Each structure stands twice: as structure tokens, then as C-alpha cells.
């Protein structure tokens, strides 16, 4: 996750009680330019959590910086 850019230093929460919370993490491949974004559609019932992931790549290169889109 920190391969392209060190992002974990900016996390506000690091001590998670997994008995109380469910964490959904989605990581995209490292991209050679900007403009990449992930979107999640999450639904659940008493037995199942359904997660649908969409890659929302914008046409064109927003930046020449190496990026790795993620959602937590």
C-alpha cells in the first residue's frame, strides 16, 4: 500500500476493535498517472455484505505522479 506513496502515516485511526467494526479495504494496481478513482457500492443484510467496486478512470492524465487508488 505504501509502495507508490506513503499514505498510512496520515491514517487517523490505527487501533480498530474488529469485534465491533468491519473494515472493507480495496486497493487498485499502481498507476503511472493520476485520474484514477475507486467507488464502492455496499449493501448488507443479517448474513452477507455485498461490495461492488467501480474503477472511475477519468479520460486524460490528471497528473504524471504515480498513484495507487484505495478505499478503506
C-alpha positions as CSV (number, residue, x, y, z in Angstrom):
1,X,0.0,0.0,0.0
2,X,2.9,2.4,0.6
3,X,4.8,1.3,-2.5
4,X,3.9,4.4,-4.6
5,X,3.2,6.9,-1.8
6,X,3.4,6.7,1.9
7,X,-0.2,7.1,2.9
8,X,-0.5,5.2,6.1
9,X,1.1,7.9,8.2
10,X,-2.0,10.0,7.6
11,X,-4.5,7.4,8.9
12,X,-6.4,8.9,11.8
13,X,-7.4,5.5,13.3
14,X,-5.0,2.7,13.8
15,X,-6.4,0.8,16.7
16,X,-9.5,-0.9,15.5
17,X,-11.7,-3.2,17.6
18,X,-12.7,-5.9,15.0
19,X,-15.3,-7.3,17.4
20,X,-17.2,-4.0,16.9
21,X,-16.3,-2.9,13.4
22,X,-15.9,-4.4,9.9
23,X,-13.2,-3.0,7.7
24,X,-13.5,-3.1,3.9
25,X,-10.3,-2.3,2.1
26,X,-10.0,-2.1,-1.7
27,X,-6.6,-1.5,-3.4
28,X,-6.1,-0.8,-7.1
29,X,-2.9,-1.5,-9.1
30,X,-0.2,1.1,-9.1
31,X,-1.0,3.5,-11.9
32,X,1.6,5.5,-13.9
33,X,-0.6,8.7,-13.9
34,X,-3.4,10.4,-11.9
35,X,-7.1,10.5,-12.6
36,X,-7.9,7.0,-11.2
37,X,-10.5,6.7,-8.5
38,X,-12.4,3.8,-6.9
39,X,-16.1,3.8,-5.9
40,X,-17.8,1.3,-3.7
41,X,-21.5,0.3,-3.5
42,X,-22.0,-1.5,-0.3
43,X,-25.2,-3.3,0.8
44,X,-25.8,-5.8,3.6
45,X,-28.3,-8.0,5.4
46,X,-28.0,-10.0,8.6
47,X,-25.8,-12.6,6.9
48,X,-24.0,-11.0,4.0
49,X,-22.1,-7.9,3.0
50,X,-22.1,-7.2,-0.8
51,X,-19.4,-4.9,-2.2
52,X,-19.4,-3.7,-5.8
53,X,-16.2,-1.9,-6.9
54,X,-16.1,0.5,-9.8
55,X,-12.9,2.0,-11.3
56,X,-13.7,5.6,-12.2
57,X,-10.8,6.5,-14.5
58,X,-11.2,9.9,-15.9
59,X,-10.2,10.5,-19.5
60,X,-6.7,12.0,-19.8
61,X,-3.9,12.2,-17.4
62,X,-4.6,14.5,-14.4
63,X,-1.0,14.2,-13.2
64,X,2.2,12.5,-14.1
65,X,2.5,11.3,-10.4
66,X,2.5,7.6,-9.7
67,X,-0.7,6.7,-7.8
68,X,-2.4,3.7,-6.2
69,X,-6.1,4.3,-5.6
70,X,-7.6,2.8,-2.4
71,X,-10.6,3.0,-0.2
72,X,-10.8,1.9,3.5
